[in-house]
Structures are given as structure tokens and as C-alpha cells.
Amino acid sequence: MMCNRLLSIILSINLLNIVVINGQCAWTAQNVSQGLDLSCLAGTVINLNDSATPFPHLYKFSICANAESCPGKGSAMVAQDSTNPDEDLCFVLGKYEGSIAPKIYDGDDSPNANGDFQFEYPNGGDCGGRSRTWVPRFTCEPGTEFRVAGDVTERTETCVYDAQIFTKYACFNGQTSCAADDSGLSGGWIFIIILVCGLFAYCVFGYIVMALTVNKAGGFGDFGNNIPNKSLWVNCIPLVMAGCSVTKDFLVGLTNRGGSDKEDTLVEESAGNEE
């Protein structure tokens, strides 16, 4: 029972993480046929700051995820912290919602014709009777994973915060996808390839060494006696099975410890009553 409950808790935590991190991270813009796909950046935390003096604020922006938090204020997509050592302030500026789609940026500062998207998340913490609003802008810059442009700016007395990020994933022409970008091998595949090559080399060179040195009489044709470390491999399976059996007994003993203690207590009580 204890193992089942522990497994259920672990699975629940993993499912929660999947829901938060792997939510929708690709949209069709509200006023254009071409969309924005930030799946390659999902879960990435971008650090930003503003120009407040003498203590600028720090901003943590987790793309497509509510991976940040402020004490007592729950999870958030964007959190603002103060660098003033005399303050302990943290504000939630916005929460991630996959249903909030971007629109093509149409501001006065020459929007990028190759791709310029802007979101608006009006769901941050309270700011004097209104909600703080996070307005990130993603602008096309070919060949750049992501780059922060300038400081976060707060619109005067509106609790609206603007930020601009340059990235290749915002480009219309030849918009980069994760699949197209993933040209290299992952660490797992590299490990598997090295392991297979190592085993192959071990078997081939070990066989040659055995045939030329230890088993000269049998030569290369004596396959059974040229297997390197044959006795080790023959005994390996029984040893592994024995180890699994011992581990199983140990784990069963741990899970049943509570019940056995109760049984021992009952035996002692019954023995005392007989006396």
C-alpha cells in the first residue's frame, strides 16, 4: 500500500509538470495567417531588469510556463523582485494562459516586417485596484535563439510592463521549428552509440586476444573458449537474479515494518496477560 501511494504521488507530480511546461506554445496571430511557434523556448527562463535607480528591479520570465513564484502569491509566468536590501518585495506581473494569442505588433517604433508579435497578459497581481499586465514582444532576428533588447519599461501609472525579445522563432520567412533546428544528437543517443561501440570493440578485440594468447591450441575456430571473461558472463545472470531477490526482500521488509511492529506488540501484550 505504501509503495502504491508513493508511486501515485510521483505520477501526480510528473503529470502536473507536464501540464505546466508542455502547454500550448504555438499560435496563429489574431490578424495574420502566419503564426508564432515558441515551442523550442518552452520552459526557458529569461532574466530581465529595468532602469530604476538606485535599485533596479529583476524580472524572471518563464516562456509558456508558470515556473516562477512569489511567496504567498502562487505560481507565475513573470515575477518582479527588488534589489533593495531593505525591501523584500515580489510581484506577480502575469500568469501564463495558452488561450492568450499574440497579435502583430503595430507600434510606432518601426515594427519588423519579417515578424513582430506582441502578447498581453492582464492577469498579474493587484496594483492599486487594477491587475498588473505583462506585455512581451517577440521580434524576428534570424540566427538568434533569444536576446533581450533593452530594459523592461513600465507605462506611467498603468501597471503595464513592456519587454522586447529578439528571436529567430518570430521570423515569418523560413520560420524555424524545433525539428528543423535539432540537427545534433542528444546526450542519450551519444551514450548509447558509445556503449554499443565499446561492447563491439570489447567482443572483437577480446576474442582476438583470447585466440592468440590464452587459447592458442583452439585458435580462432574455438568460439566457445575464446569468449573474453566467459566465466564472468556465465555467472552474471545468476548473480543479478540473486541481487534482485535480496533487494526485493529488503524492500518488502521495509514496507511491512509497520505491520510487523504491531504484531510484535500484540504478542507481547498477550504474553503479559497470560502471566
N, C-alpha and C positions, 0 to 999 in steps of 0.2 A: 504493500500500500504506500509506504513512504517513497519508494522508488518511482511509483506511478505518479504520485503527486509532484515530486521533483521534476520529472520529465514533462508533466503538463505545464508547470510554471516556466520551464526553459522554453518550451514550444510557444507559449503565450508571449513571452518577451521577444522572441525572434519574429513572430508574426507582427507584433506592434512595430518593430524596427522596419520590417518590410513595408508596412503601410505608410510610415512616415517618409522613408527615404525613396521608395520606388513609386511614389505617386505620379500623377500626370506631370510631365515636364516638357511637353510639346504642344503647341497651339497653332491655330490659324488666326492670324491677326484680324481684328474686327473690321477693318476697312481695306483689306488687301487679300488677294488669293493665295499669296505665298505666306508661309508661316515661320515660326521660330521654334527650334528644337534645342533645348538646353540639357538634354539627357546626359550628354558627356560630362556636364558640370554638376549633375545632381549630387547633393550632399557636400559639395565643396564649400568651405567657409572662407569668405573673403573679408579681410581686415581693412577697415577704412578709418579715417579720422576727419575732424573738421578744423577750422582755423580759430576756434575760440581761444581767448587769451585770459589769464596766463596758463590756463589748464585746458587743453583741447580734449574733446570727448573721443572715446574709442567706440567703433561700431563693428559688430560682427554680423555678417550677412551670410546665412546658410541657404544656398540656392536650392529651390524646390524641396525644402525640408524645414521643419520646426525643430532644429537641432540646438538652438540657443535657449537660454532661460535667464530669468531674473528671480532672485529669492522671493518666494511668496507670490509670484505673478505667473507661474506656469511656463510652459514652453513657448518659444517664439522663433520666427524666421530671422528677425533682426533685433538685437539688443544694443542699447547705448549705455556705456559705462563712463563714469567721470574719472579723470586722472588726478583730481584734487585729493591729496591725502587726508584732508579734513572732512571729506564727504564720502558717504557710502551709498551713492545713488545709482540705480539701474532702472532703465525704462524700456518697455517693450514698444517698439516702433511699428511692428507689423507681424502678422501671422500668415503662414503660407496656406493658400487655398488654390487648388488646382483649377477650380472653375473660373478664377480671375484670369482673363485673357489679355494679352498685350494689344496695343494699338500702334500704328505707325506714328512715330514722333513727328510733330508738325510745329515745333517751336521756332523761334526767330533766329536761333544760332546755327543756321545752315545745316539742316538735317542731312545725314549721309544717304545719298541716293541708292547706295548698294545694300542698305539695310540699317534701319534705325527703329528700335522698338522701345516702347515705354509701358511699364506696368503701374498700377495704382492700387495699393493695399490700404484701405481706410479702416483697418481693424486693429490698430495698436491700442496701447493703454490710454487711460484717461488723461486729458490735458486741459484742465480747467473747464470741464463740461463738454469737450469735444474729443474725438478719438485721434490719436497720433496717426499719421499717414506716411507710409513709406512708398517713394516713387523712384524705383530704379530704372535706368535707361541702358539698354544694351545696343551698342553701335558697332557696325561692321569694321573689322580690321583684319584683313587676310593674314594668315600665318601666326596669329597671336591667340594663345589659349585663353587668357584673360588678362586685362591690365586696367587698373583703376586710374581714372582720369580726374585729377584734382581732388578737392575736399568735398565732403558732404556739406550741403548747404540747407539751411532751414529758412523757409519763406517767412517773412516778417509776421510774427504774432499769428501764425496759422497752424503751427504744429505739423507742418508738412515738410518732409525731408527728401531732398533730391540727391541722387547719386548717378554717376555715369561710369559704365564699364565697357571697355573695348574688347571684342572677342570675334574670332573667326566664325563662331556659330551663329552670328547675327547676319551673315552675308547672304544676299539673295542669290548671286551668281555662283553656282557650284557650292551651294551651302554644305558645309562639312558635317558628316554624320559620324557617330562613334564607330560604326562598322568600317567606314572608309578610312578612318583615322587609325584604326587598330592594325597597323602593319607589322608590329613586332609580336614575339611570343611572350606569353605570360610567364611569371616565375614558376608556376606549377608545371607547365609543359616543358620548360627548360630542365627542371628537376627530373621529370620522367625520362626525357631524352638522355640525360647524363646517366641516370640509373640503368636504363636499358643498354646503353653503350658500354658502361662499366661491367655489367653482368656478361655481355657478349665477349668482351676482351678477357675477362676472368676465365670464362669457359674455354675459349680458344687457346689462349697462351698457357693456361693451366694444363690443358690436355697435351700440348706440345712438350711442356717441361716434364710431365709425368712420363711420356713416351720416350724421351731422350735421356732421362736420368734415373728415375725410380724404377720404371718398368721397362728396362731395355730388352728383356727377354721377350716380352709380349709385343713390343713395338707399337706402331700406330694402329694396328688392326685389333688390338685388345681393348675394345671400347670400355668394358665394364671396369677394368683395373686402371684405366687412365683418367677416370673422373677425379678432378682435384678435390682433396678433402672429402673423399667419399664417405668415410665413417661419420664425419660431422653431419653431412646431409641426411644420411640414413637415420641417425639418431635425432635429427632436428624435429621431425614431426611428433614423435612420442614426447619429447621434452616440452614442445609448445603445448601439446594437449594436457600434459601434467601441470604446466604453469597455469593454463586456463582453469583447470579443475581446482587448483589451490586458491586462485583468485576468486572463483565463484563461491567456494566455501567461506572465504573470508568476508565477502560482501554479504552473503546470506546471514552470517553470524552477526554482522553489524546491524542489519535491518531487523533482526529478531531479538536484539539485545534487550529492548524494552519489554517484550513479552516474556523472555526468559527470566528477567529480574522479578516480574510479578509472580511467575510460577514459583521461584525460589522463596519469595516472601510468604506465599500461601503454604508451602511445605513447612517452613519454619514455624508459622503460626499453628498449623495443625499438630506439629510435633510438641509445641509448648502446651497445647490444650490437653494432649494425651498425658503429659507429665502431671 
